Amino acid sequence: MNQLTSILKKTLFAELKILKAYGVDQIGYRYYLKDGRSFGIPTSVLWDGRNKDNSFNKTMECFLSPELLKLKMHNHHYVSRSDDHQHSEYIEYLNKMQMGNSVGFYQFTNTRIDSL
């Protein structure tokens, strides 16, 4: 898994160099399971440095999973999140992690959600 992590991270950093010209601050890959557990490779270690304890998984299960499942229900594969959008507990949660302005591409299956 460490070799795959290294390859993914190098790929993301290469992509980020291109995207920096468009004002992109950081990118990352993560997959989410419906119970809130997740695995990710971000270009910023600060966000991913958060402790993935049971409390973190519960928060993800409460806010993130329903949000992404709602996107799946509407056949969305792309989402933009910003402070100007309609207020939700999920946006509030993202703002606490300084992730209130972000965009994402998602691929859904019945068992997990892949996010870039």
Backbone torsions as a table, in degrees:
resi	resn	phi	psi	omega
1	MET	NA	-35.0	-179.3
2	ASN	-63.3	-36.8	178.4
3	GLN	-65.7	-42.7	177.5
4	LEU	-63.8	-43.0	177.8
5	THR	-57.3	-45.4	-179.4
6	SER	-62.3	-43.9	179.7
7	ILE	-63.8	-46.3	179.9
8	LEU	-61.7	-43.5	-178.0
9	LYS	-64.4	-42.6	177.7
10	LYS	-61.3	-40.9	178.8
11	THR	-63.0	-44.6	-179.6
12	LEU	-64.1	-41.2	178.3
13	PHE	-63.1	-38.9	178.0
14	ALA	-63.3	-43.3	178.1
15	GLU	-64.8	-39.4	-177.6
16	LEU	-62.8	-37.0	178.4
17	LYS	-56.7	-40.9	178.6
18	ILE	-69.2	-44.6	-174.2
19	LEU	-73.4	-21.2	179.9
20	LYS	-55.0	-34.4	179.5
21	ALA	-62.6	-23.6	179.0
22	TYR	-95.4	7.5	177.9
23	GLY	86.4	14.8	178.3
24	VAL	-76.4	129.9	-175.7
25	ASP	-86.8	-44.7	178.8
26	GLN	-158.0	156.2	177.1
27	ILE	-135.6	166.0	178.3
28	GLY	-170.9	161.1	174.9
29	TYR	-112.7	138.9	177.0
30	ARG	-151.7	143.6	168.3
31	TYR	-115.7	146.2	-177.0
32	TYR	-117.8	136.4	171.9
33	LEU	-98.5	157.1	-173.8
34	LYS	-63.5	-22.4	-179.9
35	ASP	-85.7	7.4	176.5
36	GLY	98.3	-15.4	178.1
37	ARG	-70.6	150.4	-178.9
38	SER	-153.0	164.7	175.6
39	PHE	-137.8	131.7	-176.0
40	GLY	-143.1	158.5	175.6
41	ILE	-128.0	92.1	178.4
42	PRO	-92.4	162.7	172.4
43	THR	-83.7	-19.1	176.6
44	SER	-104.9	117.8	-179.0
45	VAL	-74.3	-16.2	-177.4
46	LEU	-63.1	-48.1	-178.3
47	TRP	-66.5	-43.9	-176.8
48	ASP	-74.6	-10.5	179.1
49	GLY	-70.4	-4.4	-179.5
50	ARG	-67.2	139.7	-177.7
51	ASN	-66.1	122.8	-178.9
52	LYS	-90.7	60.0	179.4
53	ASP	-87.1	-175.5	-177.8
54	ASN	-61.0	-35.6	179.3
55	SER	-63.6	-42.4	177.9
56	PHE	-61.7	-46.2	179.8
57	ASN	-61.6	-38.5	178.7
58	LYS	-64.7	-41.0	178.2
59	THR	-61.9	-44.5	178.3
60	MET	-61.8	-42.3	-179.5
61	GLU	-62.5	-38.7	-177.8
62	CYS	-72.7	-44.0	-171.5
63	PHE	-104.7	-48.8	-171.2
64	LEU	-75.5	-49.2	-177.3
65	SER	-56.6	-49.3	178.7
66	PRO	-60.0	-37.6	-180.0
67	GLU	-62.8	-46.1	-178.4
68	LEU	-71.5	-35.0	177.4
69	LEU	-66.0	-34.1	176.3
70	LYS	-64.5	-40.5	177.1
71	LEU	-62.1	-41.3	179.2
72	LYS	-61.7	-42.5	-179.3
73	MET	-58.5	-33.6	-178.9
74	HIS	-95.9	13.5	178.5
75	ASN	57.1	34.3	177.0
76	HIS	-86.5	140.1	174.8
77	HIS	-119.8	3.9	-177.1
78	TYR	-146.7	142.3	177.8
79	VAL	-144.7	145.2	173.9
80	SER	-116.7	130.7	178.5
81	ARG	-117.6	130.6	175.6
82	SER	-151.9	164.5	-178.9
83	ASP	-64.0	-24.0	-178.8
84	ASP	-78.3	-14.2	-179.4
85	HIS	-70.6	166.4	178.3
86	GLN	-52.8	136.4	-176.5
87	HIS	-64.8	139.2	173.1
88	SER	-148.7	161.3	178.6
89	GLU	-62.5	-30.7	-179.4
90	TYR	-68.2	-44.1	177.4
91	ILE	-61.9	-41.1	178.0
92	GLU	-59.4	-42.5	178.5
93	TYR	-63.6	-43.6	178.6
94	LEU	-63.8	-39.1	179.7
95	ASN	-61.5	-36.8	178.7
96	LYS	-62.8	-28.2	178.5
97	MET	-98.9	14.1	-178.6
98	GLN	56.2	39.7	177.3
99	MET	-122.3	29.4	-175.7
100	GLY	-69.4	-21.8	179.6
101	ASN	-117.9	99.9	-179.0
102	SER	-154.2	162.6	175.5
103	VAL	-127.4	155.7	-178.9
104	GLY	-148.3	150.4	172.3
105	PHE	-113.3	132.8	-174.6
106	TYR	-127.3	143.5	170.8
107	GLN	-125.2	128.6	-173.1
108	PHE	-110.1	142.8	166.5
109	THR	-130.2	179.3	179.8
110	ASN	-71.0	-18.3	-174.2
111	THR	-112.6	-20.8	-179.1
112	ARG	-155.7	167.8	179.3
113	ILE	-125.8	124.2	176.0
114	ASP	-95.7	133.7	-176.2
115	SER	-129.7	136.8	174.0
116	LEU	-126.9	NA	NA
